[in-house]
Amino acid sequence: MSKTEKRLRQRIVELCREMNANGLNQGTSGNISARHGDHMLITPSATAYDAMTPDMIASMRVDRDAFEWDGPLKPSTEWRFHRDILRHRPDANAVVHAHPTFATTLAIARKPIPACHYMIAAFGGNDVRCSDFAVYGTPELSATALEALEGRTACLLANHGTIALGESLDKAMWRAVELETIAKQYFYSLQLEGGPVILSDADIAATARGFGSYGLQEKAMAD
């Protein structure tokens, strides 16, 4: 096993534990994957994160349809949409799926998140879409997730949770946390008289251009 693969496996375990520690996820729900050459490394199914070790991470070929893996434990039941996202989105090298409270509440109500905050631009457009509903682990869920993610780096899964993509594991996790933060702010703004004031497409486009010159990662760290 290469040093790069060992580091990726270790970082997946660390971020799984971080997800639960920061409240982004609960119990054994949620899962994380990372691209490694023509394979993806993905968390195993029904395994407590505190007990998870790097050698438990499953490895699957991105370019194969069969449910085949290397490792001592079965991959997450959501392996299919992780594989399909990495297959169809060469810009993504990591996928974080979680069930955070506020974003999942909006997903239950089938409410996409509009441009209520300028940081919505971090997700590639002027909103974060909510997918149609499909049963977990199915080809249908993969298809609806890919549709909701078109031109975006995050989406809500109807009556389910969230997906966030990243050029790296750390960037995917940053987007997952940012998504829940904006979801919380949007949820509370809906309780106020008059509701949220939504930014224009021009406002979001200007923000995105600013990210391009300033650097999204630097912006995230500064905030």
C-alpha positions in Angstrom: 0.0 0.0 0.0 1.4 3.4 -1.0 2.0 6.2 1.4 -0.7 8.3 -0.4 -3.3 5.6 0.1 -2.4 5.2 3.8 -2.7 9.0 4.3 -6.1 9.0 2.5 -7.4 6.1 4.6 -6.3 7.8 7.8 -7.8 11.1 6.8 -11.1 9.4 6.0 -11.2 7.9 9.5 -10.3 11.3 11.1 -13.0 13.1 9.2 -15.7 10.5 10.1 -14.9 11.1 13.7 -14.9 14.9 13.2 -18.4 14.6 11.5 -19.9 13.2 14.7 -17.9 15.4 17.1 -19.1 18.6 15.4 -22.7 17.5 15.1 -22.7 17.1 11.4 -23.7 13.5 11.7 -25.0 11.0 14.3 -24.1 7.4 15.0 -23.0 5.3 12.1 -25.1 7.2 9.5 -23.2 9.2 6.8 -20.2 8.1 4.8 -17.1 9.4 3.1 -15.2 8.5 0.0 -12.0 9.6 -1.7 -10.6 9.0 -5.2 -7.3 7.1 -5.4 -6.3 6.5 -8.9 -8.9 4.3 -10.6 -10.3 3.2 -7.2 -12.3 4.9 -4.5 -11.7 4.4 -0.8 -15.0 4.4 1.1 -16.1 3.9 4.7 -17.5 0.4 5.6 -21.1 -0.2 6.3 -22.5 -0.1 9.9 -19.2 0.5 11.6 -18.9 2.8 14.6 -16.5 5.6 13.7 -14.7 5.4 17.1 -13.9 1.8 16.3 -13.0 2.3 12.7 -9.4 1.9 11.6 -7.7 2.7 8.2 -7.5 -0.9 7.2 -11.3 -1.3 7.5 -11.8 1.2 4.6 -13.0 -0.6 1.5 -11.5 -0.1 -1.9 -13.6 -0.2 -5.1 -13.0 0.3 -8.8 -14.7 3.5 -10.0 -15.0 2.2 -13.6 -16.8 -1.1 -12.7 -20.5 -1.6 -12.1 -20.2 -4.8 -10.1 -20.5 -4.7 -6.3 -16.9 -5.8 -5.8 -14.4 -4.5 -3.2 -11.2 -5.2 -1.4 -11.1 -5.1 2.3 -12.4 -6.9 5.4 -15.8 -5.2 5.6 -18.5 -4.4 3.1 -18.5 -0.8 1.8 -21.2 1.7 2.8 -24.7 0.9 1.5 -24.4 4.2 -0.3 -21.4 3.1 -2.3 -23.3 3.4 -5.6 -23.8 7.2 -5.6 -20.2 7.7 -4.3 -18.9 5.7 -7.2 -21.2 7.3 -9.8 -20.3 10.8 -8.6 -16.6 10.1 -8.8 -17.1 8.5 -12.2 -19.1 11.4 -13.7 -17.5 14.3 -11.9 -13.7 14.4 -12.6 -13.6 17.7 -10.7 -14.4 15.9 -7.5 -11.9 13.8 -5.6 -13.9 13.3 -2.4 -17.6 12.9 -1.4 -19.0 13.6 2.1 -22.6 12.3 2.8 -24.2 13.2 6.1 -27.5 13.7 7.9 -27.1 17.1 9.6 -30.1 18.5 11.4 -31.0 21.7 9.6 -30.1 20.7 6.1 -32.0 17.4 6.5 -35.0 19.3 7.9 -35.1 21.4 4.7 -34.6 18.2 2.7 -37.6 16.6 4.5 -39.7 19.7 3.5 -38.2 19.4 -0.1 -36.9 23.0 0.2 -33.8 23.9 -1.8 -31.6 26.6 -0.3 -31.7 29.9 -2.3 -29.1 32.6 -2.3 -29.9 33.7 1.2 -26.2 34.2 2.0 -23.4 35.1 -0.4 -21.5 32.0 0.5 -24.0 30.0 -1.5 -21.6 30.8 -4.3 -19.2 28.2 -2.8 -21.5 25.5 -4.2 -21.3 26.5 -7.8 -24.4 28.5 -8.5 -27.3 30.6 -7.0 -28.8 27.8 -5.0 -28.4 24.3 -3.5 -30.9 22.0 -5.1 -33.0 19.4 -3.4 -33.2 16.1 -5.3 -36.3 13.9 -5.8 -36.8 11.1 -3.4 -35.3 7.6 -4.0 -34.7 4.7 -1.7 -31.2 4.6 -0.2 -28.5 2.6 -2.0 -30.5 2.3 -5.3 -29.5 3.3 -8.9 -32.5 5.7 -8.7 -30.9 7.6 -5.8 -27.6 7.8 -7.8 -29.4 9.3 -10.8 -31.4 11.9 -8.8 -28.3 12.9 -6.9 -26.3 13.4 -10.1 -29.1 15.5 -11.5 -29.3 17.7 -8.4 -25.5 18.1 -8.4 -25.2 19.2 -12.0 -23.1 22.4 -12.0 -23.0 22.2 -8.2 -20.7 20.9 -5.4 -23.5 20.1 -3.0 -27.1 19.1 -2.8 -29.9 18.1 -0.5 -31.3 14.5 -0.8 -35.0 14.6 -0.3 -36.1 13.1 3.0 -32.6 11.9 3.6 -29.6 14.2 4.0 -26.8 16.0 2.2 -23.9 15.4 -0.3 -20.9 17.7 -0.6 -18.1 17.3 -3.1 -14.5 18.5 -3.0 -11.2 18.6 -4.8 -9.8 17.0 -1.7 -11.2 15.4 1.5 -10.7 18.5 3.5 -12.5 20.7 0.9 -15.4 18.3 0.8 -15.7 18.4 4.5 -15.5 22.2 4.6 -18.4 22.4 2.1 -20.4 19.9 4.1 -20.0 22.0 7.2 -20.7 25.3 5.3 -23.8 23.8 3.8 -25.2 23.0 7.3 -24.3 26.4 8.5 -26.2 28.1 5.7 -29.1 25.7 6.1 -29.4 26.7 9.8 -29.3 30.4 8.9 -31.9 29.9 6.2 -34.2 27.9 8.5 -34.2 30.6 11.1 -34.7 33.4 8.6 -37.8 31.6 7.5 -39.2 32.1 11.0 -38.9 35.9 10.8 -41.6 38.2 9.5 -41.0 38.8 5.8 -38.6 35.9 5.5 -35.1 36.0 4.0 -34.0 38.5 1.4 -32.6 36.6 -1.5 -29.5 37.9 -3.3 -29.7 38.4 -7.0 -27.9 36.2 -9.6 -25.6 39.2 -10.3 -24.7 39.4 -6.6 -23.8 35.7 -6.6 -21.9 35.9 -9.8 -19.8 38.8 -8.4 -19.1 36.8 -5.3 -18.0 33.8 -7.4 -15.6 36.0 -9.4 -14.2 37.2 -6.1 -13.6 33.7 -5.0 -11.7 33.1 -8.3 -9.3 35.9 -7.6 -9.0 35.6 -3.9 -9.2 31.8 -3.5 -12.1 29.9 -2.0 -9.9 28.1 0.5 -8.3 31.3 1.7 -11.8 32.9 2.0 -13.0 30.0 4.0 -10.1 30.2 6.4 -10.4 34.0 6.7 -14.1 33.6 7.7 
